[in-house]
Amino acid sequence: MDCDTVVHNGGCHCKKVRWRLQAPSSVVAWNCNCSNCSMRGNTNFVVPYERFELLGDSKDFLTTYTFGTHTAKHTFCKICGITSFYIPRSNPDGIAVTLRCVDPGTIVHVEIKDFDGTNWENSFDLSGIASCSKPETTSRSLT
């Protein structure tokens, strides 16, 4: 897959929450079946925190939901309710970006991998997802 980073823009449905990030144009996205992701139909890809930027006054329109270990910070728009990004339990040093919230035109290929969130600890150990939020390994983990 393409390891060159490009700028991706995206956000929520009502456009009150907008962001940009740097990631490859080909990404590995995770389809999770944990209780939260399965209810939302979430498929996301993970980027290092420092490659993500919240734009304008977007933070004023965000609220956060946590549960279980409270490690994951599920942010969503106060207006439209869309979770366009969040801090995942698997990568508390990164950002999980909802694939369908990226503006069209910059993602050219997506490889979908399954993450068994109902058996979180085992899936975390086997998946390699933790490396996705590390700047020095992000390109390698996406190939």
C-alpha positions in Angstrom: 0.0 0.0 0.0 0.9 3.6 -0.5 3.1 4.9 2.4 3.2 8.6 1.3 1.1 10.7 3.6 -1.6 13.1 2.3 -3.9 15.6 4.1 -7.3 14.2 4.7 -10.2 16.5 5.9 -13.4 15.4 7.5 -15.9 15.9 10.2 -19.5 15.4 11.3 -22.8 15.6 9.4 -23.7 19.1 10.4 -20.1 20.4 9.7 -19.8 22.0 13.2 -16.9 19.5 13.9 -14.1 19.7 11.3 -10.6 18.3 11.4 -7.6 17.5 9.2 -5.0 14.8 9.5 -2.0 13.3 7.8 -2.2 9.7 6.8 -1.5 7.5 3.8 -3.9 7.6 0.9 -4.2 3.8 1.4 -5.3 2.9 4.9 -6.0 -0.1 7.1 -9.3 0.3 8.7 -10.7 -1.7 11.6 -14.2 -3.1 11.8 -14.8 -3.7 15.5 -17.6 -5.7 17.0 -17.4 -4.3 20.6 -20.7 -3.1 22.1 -20.2 0.5 21.1 -18.8 0.1 17.6 -21.3 -2.6 16.6 -24.2 -0.4 17.5 -22.7 2.5 15.6 -21.5 0.5 12.6 -18.1 2.0 13.1 -15.2 1.3 10.9 -12.1 3.4 11.7 -8.4 3.9 11.0 -5.9 5.0 13.6 -3.4 7.8 13.3 -0.9 9.2 15.7 -2.3 12.0 17.9 0.2 14.6 16.5 -1.0 14.0 13.0 -4.6 15.0 13.8 -5.8 18.6 14.1 -9.2 19.8 15.3 -10.2 23.0 13.3 -11.7 26.3 14.3 -14.2 26.2 17.1 -15.0 22.5 16.7 -14.1 21.7 20.3 -17.0 23.8 21.4 -19.4 21.3 19.6 -17.9 18.1 21.1 -19.0 16.0 24.0 -17.5 12.8 25.3 -18.9 9.4 26.4 -16.9 6.8 28.2 -17.7 3.4 29.6 -16.0 0.2 30.9 -12.3 1.1 31.5 -12.9 4.7 30.6 -9.8 4.6 28.5 -11.6 5.2 25.2 -13.0 8.7 24.8 -15.9 8.6 22.4 -16.3 12.1 21.2 -19.4 13.1 19.2 -21.0 16.3 17.9 -23.5 17.9 20.3 -25.6 19.0 17.4 -25.8 16.0 15.0 -24.5 13.2 17.2 -21.9 11.9 14.8 -18.7 10.4 16.1 -16.2 11.4 13.4 -13.2 10.6 15.6 -12.4 9.4 19.1 -9.5 8.2 21.3 -9.6 4.4 21.2 -8.9 2.1 24.1 -6.4 0.2 21.8 -4.5 3.4 21.1 -4.9 6.0 23.8 -1.9 7.9 22.2 -3.7 8.1 18.9 -7.0 9.1 17.2 -9.4 6.7 15.6 -11.0 8.3 12.6 -14.4 7.1 11.4 -13.7 6.1 7.8 -17.0 7.4 6.4 -16.4 10.8 8.0 -13.4 11.5 5.8 -14.2 13.9 2.9 -14.2 12.1 -0.5 -11.2 12.3 -2.7 -8.1 11.5 -0.7 -8.5 7.9 0.3 -7.7 5.7 -2.7 -7.7 2.2 -1.1 -8.9 0.7 2.2 -8.0 -2.7 3.6 -10.6 -3.7 6.2 -9.4 -5.8 9.2 -11.6 -7.2 11.9 -11.0 -6.4 15.5 -12.8 -8.7 17.9 -13.9 -6.2 20.5 -16.0 -8.7 22.3 -12.8 -10.5 23.2 -10.8 -7.3 23.4 -7.6 -8.4 25.3 -7.0 -11.4 23.0 -7.7 -9.4 19.8 -5.5 -6.5 21.0 -2.6 -8.8 21.5 -3.0 -10.5 18.1 -4.0 -7.6 15.9 -1.0 -5.3 16.0 -3.4 -2.3 16.2 -1.3 -0.7 19.0 1.5 0.1 16.4 -1.0 2.2 14.3 -0.6 5.3 16.6 3.2 5.3 16.6 4.6 7.9 14.2 7.7 5.8 13.4 5.7 2.7 12.6 2.6 4.0 11.1 3.8 3.7 7.5 5.1 0.2 8.1 1.9 -1.0 9.9 -0.2 0.2 6.9 1.7 -1.8 4.3 
